[in-house]
Amino acid sequence: MHCNCLFIDVGDATRNKAIFDSLNGKRDEIEQKTGTLEWERLDQRRASRISLVRPNTTIDDTVTRAEEIRVWIVQALLKMRAVFGPLLNTVV
């Protein structure tokens, strides 16, 4: 499995969870632009995480599908940045 992750950690657990909750409140809108995401609030930790996961991929695929995986990772990173960048400016 390969993924691009957005870690939410501004140094304060309460603020991190508030930011996560704010983004999660826009989940449908966000996932219309990114596809299905994994939303991990991680209540026992300070940070939270939101991930875009590439299905049907294992670490063994990196040898035979390296270029395809690299292209996916870059495209996914740019998509995450385009979607979350403006949103983070409004919630941080």
Stockholm file with secondary structure:
# STOCKHOLM 1.0

chainA/1-92         MHCNCLFIDVGDATRNKAIFDSLNGKRDEIEQKTGTLEWERLDQRRASRISLVRPNTTIDDTVTRAEEIRVWIVQALLKMRAVFGPLLNTVV
#=GR chainA/1-92 SS CEEEEEEECSSCHHHHHHHHHHHHTTHHHHHHHHCCCEEECCTTSSCEEEEEEESSCCTTHHHHSHHHHHHHHHHHHHHHHHHHHHHHHHHC
#=GC SS_cons        CEEEEEEECSSCHHHHHHHHHHHHTTHHHHHHHHCCCEEECCTTSSCEEEEEEESSCCTTHHHHSHHHHHHHHHHHHHHHHHHHHHHHHHHC
//
